C-alpha cells in the first residue's frame, strides 16, 4: 500500500514500484544559485541503494534504470558526461533526482507513488 506523511518539512512517500520498495524524500537545494527540488531515493529498509536481502544487484540496476528512463522520456535527455548547470531542467546525482521545476518533482512523485 502507498502511504505518505509530512515530517519536519520533508515530504516522505513510500512507494512500491513493481519489485522495488522505495522511500522518496524531498528537499530544496541550490546549484549555482538556482533552486532545485530534489527527490532522494532509497529503499524502505533505510539503506541508500545498498542491495537489501532477497534483491539481486541486477534487479536493483534494472529498477533504477526504470526511474532514469522515465525521466529521459518525460523531461528529455541530458548530454552524457557533462557536469550539471543551473540551466538544466533535471539531472541525477548521488541517488537523487534534481528537478528545476516543482511541477516536474510532483510528476515524478505521482508517477512512482
C-alpha angles and dihedrals in degrees: 000000000000116000134175137185140170116238124178093334094309117113110220122197122186108201136175112218107187103284096358129084110204139184114206118192122183135211141159119252136169131233116190089338095309119120117238130184109223129205109201109203124205139144119271087243086073097247115126103233094319112138109264121216112286096017120104123221088242091057090048093050092045092051093046089052089054089061093047094044091052090052091048093051094042103039103020134254127291124217111268119250093011120132111240118257132197088257094064117109091212143345141172122243130166099341091316134109113217117203125190093205125054090219090060090053089051091050090052092050093047092049095050098035 
